[in-house]
Amino acid sequence: VEEEEKALVKIDALTKKETATFDEVIFSSGKTEAEDEFETKKIKKILSSSVRAYVTGAQCGQGVIIVDGSVAVSLVVLFGGDYGEIERISRIIPFRYELDCDGADVSFSCYAHAVANKINVRVEVDEERDKSSVSLVAEVSVTGGAYKTENLEYVADAYSPTFDIAIERKKVTKQVFTGFYTGSERVGGKAECAVPEYSRFLAVSGERVELTDVSYGTEIKVEGILRGDALFWDGENELKAAPFALPFAFDIPYDGAAHGFTVEIEDISCRLRNGRLEVDGTLKTCYYTTDEIIFPIIISAEAGEEKEEKSGVICVYIGADGDTEWDVVKALGEDIEKLKELNPSLTFPLVGGEKIISYKK
């Protein structure tokens, strides 16, 4: 049983203090670059480019959030050979970025998200070798949060054996970080696309994800559309672009409350079959979860009427599972040491069913 806490309750009473453990988030954001170099056949022209970024993991360091991720770059290029071939080049560029986060510590939990802002492509042609060297520099914006665990000691209850107490409580709600999750989802099927007659499929350009609905219940229910442009040689051997759309849906089970759900394309492939465009893709997902804790704190306590002193009274309290010294003292209105003298086998917390005797002379 706690000592008198006059400073908190402001009356001469016994108080019960408890500790609530919750998390406070420290937000941060920054920018980084992901670079790649490779060699390919001689490139005559870059017809289109697209870039996406996603996070694959995050951990806290001293004053930083260490973010691991990948940048997916797609180029549609016209090669400089005799036949002017058009092909798609896909590159996955891993990156690691230490996001400055004042106050972060290696013991903290965290989450992170990444967005690709732009891609710079530089091509150098070696005429003698009939090759091209390609340099890629992607700018990526990263946001994150580090969760610091806080312990708050508060007055949960107050009791006086000599007078009644009028107590006013307030419910406090706090968050507890429970996890950061990344994953992959495969989507595919026949896409909506006006395929030109007598055409030959070449490549995909401008692929992107459009989320149409994200709902949170026992699962994260995700609905969206995979969009892009399909490039064809038509029946007259002319280059044509036709937009396509592939609706998709999937569910992700989770516990707690999910936040910050994002999805991005990692890779995509298309083929023409029986005049229909078939699309397959891998989507990278990312989200974090929290739980809520609610605890009532005493915000005011006022002394009421004095309790009538009784003598020659025997009281019996039947213990409940988990009862503490505080519960028994408050129920019987007796000092714990006196109760232990009358009930020498008493141990806490109670298991339930114990008969505890109190006697007032």
Rosetta blueprint (number, residue, H / E / L):
1 V L
2 E L
3 E L
4 E E
5 E L
6 K H
7 A H
8 L H
9 V H
10 K L
11 I L
12 D L
13 A L
14 L E
15 T E
16 K E
17 K E
18 E E
19 T E
20 A E
21 T E
22 F E
23 D E
24 E E
25 V E
26 I E
27 F E
28 S E
29 S E
30 G E
31 K E
32 T E
33 E E
34 A E
35 E E
36 D E
37 E E
38 F E
39 E E
40 T E
41 K E
42 K L
43 I E
44 K E
45 K E
46 I E
47 L E
48 S E
49 S E
50 S E
51 V E
52 R E
53 A E
54 Y E
55 V E
56 T E
57 G E
58 A E
59 Q E
60 C E
61 G E
62 Q L
63 G L
64 V E
65 I E
66 I E
67 V E
68 D E
69 G E
70 S E
71 V E
72 A E
73 V E
74 S E
75 L E
76 V E
77 V E
78 L E
79 F E
80 G L
81 G L
82 D L
83 Y L
84 G L
85 E L
86 I E
87 E E
88 R E
89 I E
90 S E
91 R E
92 I E
93 I E
94 P E
95 F E
96 R E
97 Y E
98 E E
99 L E
100 D E
101 C L
102 D L
103 G L
104 A L
105 D L
106 V L
107 S L
108 F L
109 S E
110 C E
111 Y E
112 A E
113 H E
114 A E
115 V E
116 A E
117 N E
118 K E
119 I E
120 N E
121 V E
122 R E
123 V E
124 E E
125 V E
126 D E
127 E L
128 E L
129 R L
130 D L
131 K E
132 S E
133 S E
134 V E
135 S E
136 L E
137 V E
138 A E
139 E E
140 V E
141 S E
142 V E
143 T E
144 G E
145 G E
146 A E
147 Y E
148 K E
149 T E
150 E E
151 N E
152 L E
153 E E
154 Y E
155 V E
156 A E
157 D E
158 A E
159 Y E
160 S L
161 P L
162 T L
163 F E
164 D E
165 I E
166 A E
167 I E
168 E E
169 R E
170 K E
171 K E
172 V E
173 T E
174 K E
175 Q E
176 V E
177 F E
178 T E
179 G E
180 F E
181 Y E
182 T E
183 G E
184 S E
185 E E
186 R E
187 V E
188 G E
189 G E
190 K E
191 A L
192 E E
193 C E
194 A L
195 V L
196 P L
197 E L
198 Y L
199 S L
200 R E
201 F E
202 L E
203 A E
204 V E
205 S E
206 G E
207 E E
208 R E
209 V E
210 E E
211 L E
212 T E
213 D E
214 V E
215 S E
216 Y E
217 G L
218 T L
219 E E
220 I E
221 K E
222 V E
223 E E
224 G E
225 I E
226 L E
227 R E
228 G E
229 D E
230 A E
231 L E
232 F E
233 W E
234 D L
235 G L
236 E L
237 N L
238 E L
239 L E
240 K E
241 A E
242 A E
243 P E
244 F E
245 A E
246 L E
247 P E
248 F E
249 A E
250 F E
251 D E
252 I E
253 P E
254 Y L
255 D L
256 G L
257 A E
258 A E
259 H E
260 G E
261 F E
262 T E
263 V E
264 E E
265 I E
266 E E
267 D E
268 I E
269 S E
270 C E
271 R E
272 L E
273 R E
274 N L
275 G L
276 R E
277 L E
278 E E
279 V E
280 D E
281 G E
282 T E
283 L E
284 K E
285 T E
286 C E
287 Y E
288 Y E
289 T E
290 T E
291 D E
292 E E
293 I E
294 I E
295 F E
296 P E
297 I E
298 I E
299 I E
300 S E
301 A E
302 E E
303 A E
304 G E
305 E E
306 E E
307 K L
308 E L
309 E L
310 K L
311 S L
312 G L
313 V E
314 I E
315 C E
316 V E
317 Y E
318 I E
319 G L
320 A L
321 D L
322 G L
323 D L
324 T L
325 E H
326 W H
327 D H
328 V H
329 V H
330 K H
331 A H
332 L H
333 G L
334 E L
335 D L
336 I H
337 E H
338 K H
339 L H
340 K H
341 E H
342 L H
343 N L
344 P L
345 S L
346 L L
347 T L
348 F L
349 P L
350 L L
351 V L
352 G L
353 G L
354 E L
355 K E
356 I E
357 I E
358 S E
359 Y E
360 K E
361 K L
